[in-house]
């Protein structure tokens, strides 16, 4: 298996999904702007979408794949029985959560958006919309189960393509609302749940070749199942630390008008690189790393670790610089239309800039946590993630009154970077990682390539400054040209420095 080629396939479908997501969010920005309806929908979408990210973007895999791979080595029937037991219990647990949440939804909305409570209209809208969107949790979590089956068989395309369905359905919902004058926020909420159903059916079709779930619902809680769920809960927290930080940020930001929307739009932009540099690399490396550890192949283990870190840096460092230098231009080009004002652009771009500083850390956390998950160790990442989250909360609450919502992306970036260095310290202390000279040398080359790209980007932004103004209808085209140009320069530089070659990332 080649880490770069597998990650490229995963990244391609992820990129398509995120581009469609941008189109979706551009339409939301045009039709809803940063209004109370936008804030209410983003809260309603944030809760199930956070669970989607927790389950589907590596967290479920982190607990499932090492155990499932181990059971499959004992025989196909043993592996299937383990998967069946997990599948049944997962359905029952999710049904209980969804029904309980629907009953206690006002209380739940109060927890995730306490600032809404002072505005009765906004609060009630948020409750109604969250009741509509919350069943999405059931369908997307089951989708993650089938994605885990596919990923464990080194089949990443279908699992990566599935989120495309969500964005297509939401775009369709917005267009239907526009032409038939439906309520945008409510129609979007119905679209979320509908997309979850379609996504689940899509993945079932692709998974049947490798796994067909038993229709007989037999509850079997043996030691292996207990061990899995014992791992799942801490892995949900630790793998999803970035998403948890964003959710906490939403809670705090709810006390400031329009801040929820600003953070949402900024989050949407930097998440595309996180998906490619962190989630894609982490997802494709985990199955092979788990198998290498099970076979005690030390050379292969360290090779996978080093190449994963290297590839993550290769993809995240240029994005970090790009988001810092061009945050306002990016936000303006993507969302600067209709109800989304110049002030909205300014505030969202400020949040994006500070999120940008943390992008390499967000990606590395995904990769470094895998080094524990592949060893069936979810406790250490749990405590490290708890430390990161508590640090984030402490910084945010300490400065929120003086700085405002902008402290949230600052705190998220700072706390995650501290978490990365703590991970590296502990991994090195316990001899779980071996940094090769080649990794160090290639990291220097990546930094050089990024510096060259950043210089070209800076002068390109200066040259096209007038073309990127808020009032220019074609600003997105100019930005696309600039991004394509500097990205090409970066890739060429990496190739010339011999760090962008498929053979470098062969991990078989």
C-alpha positions, 0 to 999 in steps of 0.5 A, spaced: 500 500 500 502 507 498 500 512 503 500 518 498 496 514 493 491 512 498 491 519 501 490 522 495 484 518 493 481 519 500 483 527 499 480 527 492 473 525 494 473 529 501 475 535 496 469 534 492 465 534 498 468 540 501 467 544 495 460 542 494 460 544 502 462 551 500 457 552 495 452 550 500 455 555 505 455 560 500 448 559 498 446 559 506 450 566 507 446 569 501 440 567 503 441 567 511 447 571 512 448 572 519 441 573 522 438 569 527 435 564 523 442 562 521 445 562 528 439 557 530 440 553 524 448 553 525 446 550 532 441 545 530 446 543 525 452 543 529 450 538 534 449 532 530 454 534 525 459 534 531 457 527 532 458 526 525 465 528 525 466 525 531 464 518 528 466 518 521 472 522 521 477 517 524 474 516 531 470 510 530 475 507 526 480 509 531 476 504 536 473 499 531 479 498 526 484 495 531 479 490 534 476 488 528 483 487 524 485 483 530 479 478 530 479 478 522 486 475 523 483 469 527 478 467 521 472 471 517 467 468 521 470 470 527 471 477 524 463 477 522 461 475 529 464 481 532 462 486 527 455 483 528 455 484 535 458 491 535 452 493 530 446 491 534 449 494 540 450 500 536 443 501 533 440 500 540 445 505 544 443 510 538 436 509 538 436 511 546 440 517 545 436 520 539 429 519 543 432 521 549 435 528 546 428 529 542 424 529 549 429 533 552 431 538 546 430 545 550 435 543 555 440 540 550 439 547 546 440 551 552 447 547 554 450 548 547 447 555 546 446 558 553 446 565 550 440 564 546 436 563 552 435 571 553 432 571 546 426 567 546 424 567 538 432 565 537 431 559 542 425 556 540 427 556 533 433 553 535 429 547 539 425 546 533 430 545 528 435 541 532 429 536 533 429 535 526 436 535 524 438 530 530 436 523 527 441 525 523 446 522 528 443 515 528 444 514 520 451 518 520 453 513 526 451 507 522 454 510 516 461 510 520 460 503 522 460 501 515 465 506 513 470 502 518 468 495 515 471 498 508 477 502 511 479 495 514 479 492 507 483 498 505 477 501 501 477 508 502 473 511 496 466 510 498 467 512 505 470 518 503 465 519 497 459 519 502 459 526 505 458 528 498 451 526 499 450 531 505 452 537 501 448 535 494 442 534 498 442 541 502 444 545 496 438 542 493 434 544 499 436 551 498 434 551 491 427 548 492 426 553 498 428 559 493 424 557 488 418 555 492 419 560 497 419 555 503 422 556 510 430 556 508 432 554 515 427 549 516 428 546 509 435 545 510 434 541 517 429 536 513 435 536 508 440 534 514 436 528 516 434 526 509 441 526 507 443 521 513 438 516 510 441 516 503 448 516 505 447 510 510 444 506 504 449 508 499 455 505 504 451 499 505 451 497 498 458 498 497 459 494 504 455 488 502 461 485 498 465 485 504 460 484 510 453 483 510 450 484 517 445 479 520 438 481 520 437 477 527 438 482 533 441 478 538 444 482 544 451 479 545 455 483 550 462 478 551 469 481 553 471 483 546 465 487 545 465 490 552 473 492 550 471 495 544 466 500 547 470 501 553 475 504 548 470 507 544 468 512 549 475 515 550 476 515 543 470 519 541 473 524 546 480 524 544 480 523 536 475 529 536 478 534 540 478 539 535 471 538 534 469 538 541 473 545 542 469 548 536 463 546 540 465 549 546 467 555 542 460 555 539 457 555 547 461 561 549 460 565 542 452 564 543 453 570 548 455 575 542 451 577 537 452 573 530 459 570 533 456 563 532 455 564 524 462 567 524 465 561 527 461 557 523 464 560 516 471 560 519 470 553 521 468 551 514 474 554 510 480 551 515 476 544 515 478 542 508 485 542 510 484 538 516 480 533 512 486 532 507 492 533 512 489 530 518 483 525 517 485 523 510 492 521 512 490 518 519 484 514 516 488 510 511 494 509 515 491 506 521 489 500 518 496 498 516 499 501 522 494 496 526 496 490 522 504 492 523 503 492 530 499 486 531 505 482 527 510 486 531 514 489 525 518 494 528 521 497 522 514 498 518 511 501 524 516 506 525 516 507 517 508 508 517 509 513 523 514 517 520 511 518 513 504 519 516 507 525 520 511 527 513 505 527 509 501 531 514 506 537 514 507 537 507 499 538 506 498 542 512 504 547 512 502 551 506 495 551 508 497 554 514 500 560 511 495 561 506 490 562 511 494 567 515 496 571 509 489 571 505 484 570 510 480 576 508 480 575 501 478 567 502 472 569 506 470 575 501 471 570 495 467 565 498 461 568 502 461 576 500 455 576 497 447 578 498 446 578 506 453 577 508 456 584 509 463 587 509 463 587 516 461 579 516 467 578 512 471 582 516 469 578 523 469 571 519 476 572 516 479 574 523 477 568 526 479 564 520 486 567 521 487 565 528 484 558 526 490 558 521 495 558 526 493 552 528 492 548 522 498 544 522 497 542 530 489 540 528 492 535 523 498 532 527 493 531 533 489 526 528 496 522 526 499 522 533 493 520 536 493 514 531 500 511 534 496 510 541 489 507 538 493 502 533 496 499 540 489 499 543 491 505 548 485 510 548 486 512 555 492 516 554 489 520 548 483 521 552 487 524 558 491 528 553 485 531 550 481 532 556 488 537 558 487 540 551 480 542 552 480 544 559 486 549 557 482 551 551 476 553 556 480 556 561 483 561 556 477 562 552 473 564 559 479 568 561 479 573 556 472 573 552 469 579 556 475 583 554 477 580 547 470 577 545 469 571 540 476 572 537 479 569 543 476 562 541 480 561 535 486 563 538 485 559 544 483 553 540 490 554 536 494 555 542 491 549 546 492 544 540 499 546 539 501 545 546 497 538 546 502 536 540 508 537 543 505 534 549 504 528 545 511 528 542 514 528 549 510 522 551 511 518 545 518 519 545 519 518 552 515 511 552 519 509 545 513 509 541 516 513 536 523 514 532 524 520 528 528 518 522 533 523 519 529 523 513 523 526 516 527 531 519 531 533 512 524 532 508 521 537 514 526 542 512 525 542 505 517 542 506 518 549 510 523 551 504 517 550 499 512 553 504 516 559 504 517 560 497 510 559 496 508 564 501 512 570 498 509 568 491 502 568 495 504 575 498 505 579 492 500 575 488 495 578 493 498 585 492 498 585 485 490 583 484 488 587 490 483 591 486 480 585 483 479 582 490 474 587 493 468 586 496 464 589 490 467 585 484 463 580 482 468 576 479 473 576 485 472 568 486 475 567 479 481 571 481 482 568 488 481 561 484 487 563 479 491 565 485 490 559 489 491 554 483 498 558 481 501 558 488 499 551 489 502 549 483 509 553 485 509 549 491 508 542 488 513 543 483 518 546 488 516 540 493 518 535 486 524 539 485 526 538 492 525 530 492 519 530 497 513 529 492 514 522 490 510 516 490 515 511 492 517 515 498 510 513 501 510 506 500 509 503 506 508 495 505 
